[in-house]
């Protein structure tokens, strides 16, 4: 096991249990402490409790959608302040991607994505 991210806490938010488990496993292999949420409301609660360094956030979920959660997470934060956010979505349009960027998302990945790409982006954000 690599310990690239051993001092980092990552919140993974997705309503698809298979994606949630896959992302959780990949990030735990890097040594990160991973916390999971299955909807937007739970994501907000977990973010307040766990104070994550990074959030991997699905855009389309029950409860609050990912953009509402992103807005909540980044409210009052500077560009370099955690939590940093990687949005993931099956949405092909660019309008949501641009809006996510204005709210402070650091990256935007479209499903299906390669896990190696997610890991690369997460490492880049968290280790500089």
N, C-alpha and C positions, 0 to 999 in steps of 0.2 A: 504494500500500500504506500502510495506517495503521500507526503504530508504538505504539499503545496499550499493548501488552504486550511491547515490545522487550527489556525487561530480565528477562523471566520465562521460566522453563522449565516446560513442561507435559508430563506423561506421559499418553498416551492408551492405554487398555487395552481391547481388544475382540477376540473371536475371529472376528468377521465382518469380512473384509477390506474390504468396501465401506464399512461404517461407519467403520472405522479410517482409511481414506483420506480420506473426506469430512470427518471431524472434524479430522484432521491439516491438510488444506488450509485449512479455515476459520480455524483458529487461527494457522497460519503467515501468513495474509493480515493478521493483526493484529500481526505482527512477533514473535510468540513463537517460542522455540526449542522444537520439538516432538520428543519421543522416543516411540516406540511399542513396545507389547508385545502379543502375541497370546494369552497365557494368564497365569494367576495367578502361577506360579512365575517366569516371565520378568519380570512386573511387579515383583515383590519385588527381583529382581536389578537391574533398570533403576532403580528408585527409590533403591536404595543407591548406585548409580554416578552417577546424574544429579542427585540431591538436588532434585527438582522443587518448584516453588512450588505447583503444582496437579496433581491427578490426576483425569482423567476415566475412571471405572472401571465397566466392565460388571459386573453382578452374577452372571450365570450364564455360567461359562467352564470349560474343562477345567483340570486342574492344581489350583490353589486357586481356589475361587469368590471372587467379589468381596468378600463379607463377611469371609472369612478374610484377604484381602489388606488390606482396610480396617482390620481389627483390628491387623495387623502394622504398617501405616503410621502409625497414630495412637497406638500403645502408648507411654506415657510422655510424650505431647505435651500441651501446654496447648491450650485452645480456639483461640487465635489463632496457634499455631505451625504452620508449614508441615510437610508438605504438606497443603493443603486438598483436600477430596475432593468431587467431584460424582459420585454414583452414577447409572448409567443402567441401565434394565432393561425387559424386556417383561412382567415380573411385575405383575399388577394388584392384588395384595393389599397391605394396609396393614401387616401384621405385619412384613415385611422392611423397609419404609420406617421404621417406628418403631425397629427394631433398629439399622439403619444410623445413624439420628440419635443413638442412645445411644452408638454407637461413634465418633461424631465427624464423620459426613458433613455437609457444609454445605448440600448440595442433593440432590434426588432427582428425576430426570426419567424419565418413562416413554416407551419406544419405541412407535411412532415419534415422535420429537420434532422440532420445527422447529429448524434449525441456528441461526436468529436467536435463539431462546430460550436455547440452550446458550451462544452467544456473550455474550448479555446477562448470564446468570448468572455466567459465568467472569469477565467484566469487573467485575461487582459485587463478587465475592469478592476479586479481585486488585488492584483500584484503589480499593477502599473504598466 
